[in-house]
Amino acid sequence: MNPIFTYAPPTGPLDVIHHDDCILAINKPSGLLSVPGKAFEHRDCLETRVVMTYPGALLVHRLDMDTSGVMIFACTKQAQRHISSQFQKRQMEKVYIAWVRGLVAGDTGTVDLPLIVDWPNRPLQMVDFERGKPSVTDWSVLEREDNTTRMELRPKTGRSHQLRVHMRELGHPILGDRFYADEPTIAAADRLQLHAQTLRLRHPEGGEWLTLHADCPF
């Protein structure tokens, strides 16, 4: 993390989207870590809060601290394996909403740029055509307003910071992105304007499609 950043996670009860014998889905707020950080002051996180309320809940995936939206936990080891396999095989359908700087040309497109961690500047990621892992994001424009564009982003892969980097490389960094945007773009919003709105997966019991949704707060 940026050394000048002060971790002050939001408080309040868990926003439960869905809960059954296999899956617990939470609407994670922006500003809360998904898992504990290394520093003592970063111990508060969604995973810790979830386990305190739902003992036995198991981590499946993560969202960036600054990203809000649907994050799921498994309620059994078998469910954890089943859901993790869907993530690994890219069988999930994920939809994010973002406000980006500038007026995006065209109404739909795809960003296909391989990513790798920028080790001297981690946790930042960078495009690397030789060593990077395949990273693909489909995008479509929802609306344009005041030199900003509201986007629907559908990542086909799940790389760290994928959507942030892909939007920057498209020439339209996400508003409020303290890692990849310039100062005016960071100052244009009071939080990262990126929200995991929908996650669609096969239910571990029965295999029927389950759609989990959290309304976008911006």
Contacts in CASP RR format, 6 or more apart in sequence:
PFRMAT RR
TARGET T0000
AUTHOR 0000-0000-0000
METHOD contacts of the structure
MODEL  1
MNPIFTYAPPTGPLDVIHHDDCILAINKPSGLLSVPGKAFEHRDCLETRV
VMTYPGALLVHRLDMDTSGVMIFACTKQAQRHISSQFQKRQMEKVYIAWV
RGLVAGDTGTVDLPLIVDWPNRPLQMVDFERGKPSVTDWSVLEREDNTTR
MELRPKTGRSHQLRVHMRELGHPILGDRFYADEPTIAAADRLQLHAQTLR
LRHPEGGEWLTLHADCPF
1 7 0 8 1.000
1 42 0 8 1.000
1 123 0 8 1.000
2 178 0 8 1.000
2 179 0 8 1.000
5 178 0 8 1.000
7 33 0 8 1.000
7 41 0 8 1.000
7 42 0 8 1.000
7 44 0 8 1.000
9 29 0 8 1.000
9 31 0 8 1.000
9 32 0 8 1.000
9 33 0 8 1.000
9 44 0 8 1.000
9 45 0 8 1.000
10 29 0 8 1.000
10 30 0 8 1.000
10 31 0 8 1.000
10 32 0 8 1.000
14 26 0 8 1.000
14 49 0 8 1.000
14 50 0 8 1.000
14 53 0 8 1.000
15 26 0 8 1.000
15 27 0 8 1.000
15 29 0 8 1.000
15 214 0 8 1.000
16 24 0 8 1.000
16 25 0 8 1.000
16 26 0 8 1.000
16 27 0 8 1.000
17 25 0 8 1.000
17 26 0 8 1.000
17 27 0 8 1.000
17 70 0 8 1.000
17 212 0 8 1.000
17 213 0 8 1.000
17 214 0 8 1.000
18 24 0 8 1.000
18 25 0 8 1.000
18 210 0 8 1.000
18 212 0 8 1.000
19 25 0 8 1.000
19 54 0 8 1.000
20 75 0 8 1.000
21 75 0 8 1.000
21 76 0 8 1.000
21 205 0 8 1.000
22 74 0 8 1.000
22 75 0 8 1.000
22 76 0 8 1.000
22 79 0 8 1.000
22 82 0 8 1.000
22 203 0 8 1.000
22 204 0 8 1.000
22 205 0 8 1.000
23 72 0 8 1.000
23 73 0 8 1.000
23 74 0 8 1.000
23 75 0 8 1.000
23 79 0 8 1.000
23 83 0 8 1.000
23 203 0 8 1.000
23 204 0 8 1.000
23 210 0 8 1.000
24 50 0 8 1.000
24 54 0 8 1.000
24 57 0 8 1.000
24 72 0 8 1.000
24 73 0 8 1.000
24 74 0 8 1.000
24 75 0 8 1.000
25 70 0 8 1.000
25 71 0 8 1.000
25 72 0 8 1.000
25 73 0 8 1.000
25 199 0 8 1.000
25 212 0 8 1.000
26 46 0 8 1.000
26 50 0 8 1.000
26 70 0 8 1.000
26 71 0 8 1.000
26 72 0 8 1.000
26 73 0 8 1.000
27 68 0 8 1.000
27 69 0 8 1.000
27 70 0 8 1.000
27 71 0 8 1.000
27 214 0 8 1.000
28 34 0 8 1.000
28 46 0 8 1.000
28 63 0 8 1.000
28 67 0 8 1.000
28 68 0 8 1.000
28 69 0 8 1.000
28 70 0 8 1.000
28 71 0 8 1.000
28 196 0 8 1.000
29 68 0 8 1.000
30 65 0 8 1.000
30 66 0 8 1.000
30 67 0 8 1.000
30 68 0 8 1.000
30 191 0 8 1.000
30 192 0 8 1.000
31 65 0 8 1.000
31 66 0 8 1.000
31 68 0 8 1.000
31 191 0 8 1.000
32 44 0 8 1.000
32 45 0 8 1.000
32 46 0 8 1.000
32 65 0 8 1.000
33 42 0 8 1.000
33 44 0 8 1.000
33 45 0 8 1.000
33 46 0 8 1.000
33 65 0 8 1.000
34 45 0 8 1.000
34 46 0 8 1.000
34 47 0 8 1.000
34 59 0 8 1.000
34 62 0 8 1.000
34 63 0 8 1.000
34 64 0 8 1.000
34 65 0 8 1.000
34 71 0 8 1.000
35 45 0 8 1.000
35 46 0 8 1.000
35 47 0 8 1.000
35 59 0 8 1.000
35 62 0 8 1.000
36 42 0 8 1.000
36 43 0 8 1.000
36 44 0 8 1.000
36 45 0 8 1.000
36 47 0 8 1.000
36 48 0 8 1.000
37 43 0 8 1.000
37 45 0 8 1.000
46 71 0 8 1.000
47 59 0 8 1.000
47 73 0 8 1.000
50 57 0 8 1.000
50 73 0 8 1.000
51 57 0 8 1.000
54 73 0 8 1.000
54 75 0 8 1.000
56 75 0 8 1.000
57 73 0 8 1.000
57 74 0 8 1.000
57 75 0 8 1.000
58 73 0 8 1.000
58 74 0 8 1.000
58 75 0 8 1.000
58 76 0 8 1.000
58 77 0 8 1.000
58 79 0 8 1.000
58 80 0 8 1.000
59 73 0 8 1.000
60 72 0 8 1.000
60 73 0 8 1.000
60 74 0 8 1.000
60 80 0 8 1.000
60 83 0 8 1.000
60 84 0 8 1.000
60 87 0 8 1.000
61 71 0 8 1.000
61 72 0 8 1.000
61 84 0 8 1.000
61 87 0 8 1.000
62 71 0 8 1.000
63 69 0 8 1.000
63 71 0 8 1.000
63 196 0 8 1.000
64 160 0 8 1.000
64 161 0 8 1.000
64 164 0 8 1.000
64 192 0 8 1.000
64 194 0 8 1.000
66 176 0 8 1.000
66 177 0 8 1.000
66 178 0 8 1.000
66 191 0 8 1.000
66 192 0 8 1.000
66 194 0 8 1.000
67 96 0 8 1.000
67 192 0 8 1.000
67 194 0 8 1.000
67 195 0 8 1.000
67 196 0 8 1.000
68 191 0 8 1.000
68 194 0 8 1.000
68 195 0 8 1.000
68 196 0 8 1.000
68 214 0 8 1.000
68 217 0 8 1.000
69 195 0 8 1.000
69 196 0 8 1.000
69 197 0 8 1.000
69 214 0 8 1.000
70 196 0 8 1.000
70 197 0 8 1.000
70 198 0 8 1.000
70 199 0 8 1.000
70 212 0 8 1.000
70 213 0 8 1.000
70 214 0 8 1.000
71 196 0 8 1.000
72 83 0 8 1.000
72 199 0 8 1.000
72 201 0 8 1.000
72 212 0 8 1.000
74 80 0 8 1.000
74 82 0 8 1.000
74 83 0 8 1.000
74 84 0 8 1.000
74 204 0 8 1.000
76 204 0 8 1.000
78 204 0 8 1.000
79 204 0 8 1.000
79 205 0 8 1.000
82 202 0 8 1.000
82 204 0 8 1.000
83 201 0 8 1.000
83 204 0 8 1.000
85 91 0 8 1.000
86 92 0 8 1.000
86 201 0 8 1.000
86 202 0 8 1.000
87 158 0 8 1.000
90 156 0 8 1.000
90 157 0 8 1.000
91 201 0 8 1.000
91 202 0 8 1.000
92 199 0 8 1.000
92 200 0 8 1.000
92 201 0 8 1.000
93 154 0 8 1.000
93 198 0 8 1.000
93 199 0 8 1.000
93 200 0 8 1.000
93 201 0 8 1.000
94 154 0 8 1.000
94 155 0 8 1.000
94 196 0 8 1.000
94 198 0 8 1.000
94 199 0 8 1.000
94 200 0 8 1.000
95 152 0 8 1.000
95 153 0 8 1.000
95 154 0 8 1.000
95 196 0 8 1.000
95 197 0 8 1.000
95 198 0 8 1.000
95 199 0 8 1.000
96 152 0 8 1.000
96 153 0 8 1.000
96 154 0 8 1.000
96 155 0 8 1.000
96 163 0 8 1.000
96 194 0 8 1.000
96 195 0 8 1.000
96 196 0 8 1.000
96 197 0 8 1.000
97 142 0 8 1.000
97 150 0 8 1.000
97 151 0 8 1.000
97 152 0 8 1.000
97 153 0 8 1.000
97 194 0 8 1.000
97 195 0 8 1.000
97 197 0 8 1.000
97 216 0 8 1.000
97 218 0 8 1.000
98 150 0 8 1.000
98 151 0 8 1.000
98 153 0 8 1.000
98 163 0 8 1.000
98 167 0 8 1.000
98 174 0 8 1.000
98 193 0 8 1.000
98 194 0 8 1.000
98 195 0 8 1.000
99 148 0 8 1.000
99 149 0 8 1.000
99 150 0 8 1.000
99 151 0 8 1.000
99 174 0 8 1.000
99 175 0 8 1.000
99 189 0 8 1.000
99 193 0 8 1.000
99 218 0 8 1.000
100 148 0 8 1.000
100 149 0 8 1.000
100 151 0 8 1.000
100 167 0 8 1.000
100 170 0 8 1.000
100 172 0 8 1.000
100 173 0 8 1.000
100 174 0 8 1.000
100 175 0 8 1.000
100 193 0 8 1.000
101 147 0 8 1.000
101 148 0 8 1.000
101 172 0 8 1.000
101 173 0 8 1.000
101 174 0 8 1.000
101 175 0 8 1.000
101 181 0 8 1.000
101 185 0 8 1.000
101 188 0 8 1.000
102 147 0 8 1.000
102 148 0 8 1.000
102 149 0 8 1.000
102 172 0 8 1.000
103 144 0 8 1.000
103 147 0 8 1.000
103 148 0 8 1.000
103 149 0 8 1.000
104 139 0 8 1.000
104 141 0 8 1.000
104 144 0 8 1.000
104 149 0 8 1.000
104 151 0 8 1.000
104 170 0 8 1.000
104 172 0 8 1.000
106 141 0 8 1.000
107 140 0 8 1.000
107 141 0 8 1.000
108 138 0 8 1.000
108 139 0 8 1.000
108 140 0 8 1.000
108 141 0 8 1.000
109 138 0 8 1.000
109 139 0 8 1.000
109 140 0 8 1.000
110 136 0 8 1.000
110 137 0 8 1.000
110 138 0 8 1.000
110 139 0 8 1.000
111 135 0 8 1.000
111 136 0 8 1.000
111 137 0 8 1.000
111 139 0 8 1.000
111 166 0 8 1.000
111 167 0 8 1.000
111 169 0 8 1.000
111 170 0 8 1.000
112 134 0 8 1.000
112 135 0 8 1.000
112 136 0 8 1.000
113 127 0 8 1.000
113 135 0 8 1.000
113 165 0 8 1.000
113 166 0 8 1.000
113 169 0 8 1.000
114 127 0 8 1.000
114 128 0 8 1.000
114 129 0 8 1.000
114 131 0 8 1.000
114 132 0 8 1.000
114 133 0 8 1.000
114 134 0 8 1.000
114 135 0 8 1.000
115 125 0 8 1.000
115 126 0 8 1.000
115 127 0 8 1.000
115 128 0 8 1.000
115 132 0 8 1.000
115 133 0 8 1.000
115 135 0 8 1.000
115 159 0 8 1.000
115 160 0 8 1.000
115 161 0 8 1.000
115 162 0 8 1.000
115 165 0 8 1.000
116 125 0 8 1.000
116 126 0 8 1.000
116 128 0 8 1.000
116 131 0 8 1.000
116 132 0 8 1.000
116 133 0 8 1.000
117 123 0 8 1.000
117 124 0 8 1.000
117 125 0 8 1.000
117 126 0 8 1.000
117 160 0 8 1.000
118 124 0 8 1.000
118 125 0 8 1.000
118 126 0 8 1.000
123 160 0 8 1.000
123 161 0 8 1.000
123 179 0 8 1.000
124 161 0 8 1.000
124 179 0 8 1.000
124 180 0 8 1.000
125 159 0 8 1.000
125 160 0 8 1.000
125 161 0 8 1.000
125 162 0 8 1.000
125 164 0 8 1.000
125 165 0 8 1.000
126 165 0 8 1.000
127 165 0 8 1.000
127 169 0 8 1.000
133 157 0 8 1.000
133 159 0 8 1.000
134 157 0 8 1.000
135 157 0 8 1.000
135 158 0 8 1.000
135 159 0 8 1.000
135 162 0 8 1.000
135 165 0 8 1.000
135 166 0 8 1.000
136 155 0 8 1.000
136 156 0 8 1.000
136 157 0 8 1.000
137 153 0 8 1.000
137 154 0 8 1.000
137 155 0 8 1.000
137 156 0 8 1.000
137 157 0 8 1.000
137 162 0 8 1.000
137 163 0 8 1.000
137 166 0 8 1.000
138 153 0 8 1.000
138 154 0 8 1.000
138 155 0 8 1.000
138 156 0 8 1.000
139 151 0 8 1.000
139 152 0 8 1.000
139 153 0 8 1.000
139 154 0 8 1.000
139 170 0 8 1.000
140 151 0 8 1.000
140 152 0 8 1.000
141 149 0 8 1.000
141 150 0 8 1.000
141 151 0 8 1.000
141 152 0 8 1.000
142 150 0 8 1.000
142 151 0 8 1.000
142 152 0 8 1.000
143 149 0 8 1.000
143 150 0 8 1.000
144 150 0 8 1.000
148 175 0 8 1.000
148 188 0 8 1.000
149 172 0 8 1.000
151 167 0 8 1.000
151 172 0 8 1.000
153 163 0 8 1.000
153 166 0 8 1.000
153 167 0 8 1.000
155 162 0 8 1.000
155 163 0 8 1.000
161 179 0 8 1.000
161 180 0 8 1.000
163 174 0 8 1.000
163 194 0 8 1.000
164 173 0 8 1.000
164 174 0 8 1.000
164 177 0 8 1.000
164 179 0 8 1.000
164 180 0 8 1.000
164 194 0 8 1.000
165 180 0 8 1.000
167 173 0 8 1.000
167 174 0 8 1.000
168 174 0 8 1.000
168 177 0 8 1.000
168 180 0 8 1.000
168 181 0 8 1.000
173 180 0 8 1.000
173 181 0 8 1.000
173 182 0 8 1.000
173 185 0 8 1.000
174 180 0 8 1.000
174 181 0 8 1.000
174 185 0 8 1.000
174 192 0 8 1.000
174 193 0 8 1.000
174 194 0 8 1.000
175 181 0 8 1.000
175 185 0 8 1.000
175 186 0 8 1.000
175 188 0 8 1.000
175 189 0 8 1.000
175 192 0 8 1.000
175 193 0 8 1.000
176 185 0 8 1.000
176 186 0 8 1.000
176 187 0 8 1.000
176 188 0 8 1.000
176 189 0 8 1.000
176 190 0 8 1.000
176 191 0 8 1.000
176 192 0 8 1.000
176 193 0 8 1.000
177 185 0 8 1.000
177 186 0 8 1.000
177 192 0 8 1.000
177 194 0 8 1.000
178 186 0 8 1.000
178 192 0 8 1.000
189 218 0 8 1.000
191 218 0 8 1.000
193 218 0 8 1.000
195 214 0 8 1.000
195 216 0 8 1.000
195 217 0 8 1.000
195 218 0 8 1.000
196 214 0 8 1.000
197 213 0 8 1.000
197 214 0 8 1.000
197 215 0 8 1.000
197 216 0 8 1.000
198 211 0 8 1.000
198 212 0 8 1.000
198 213 0 8 1.000
198 214 0 8 1.000
199 211 0 8 1.000
199 212 0 8 1.000
200 209 0 8 1.000
200 210 0 8 1.000
200 211 0 8 1.000
200 212 0 8 1.000
201 209 0 8 1.000
201 210 0 8 1.000
201 212 0 8 1.000
202 208 0 8 1.000
202 209 0 8 1.000
202 210 0 8 1.000
203 209 0 8 1.000
203 210 0 8 1.000
END
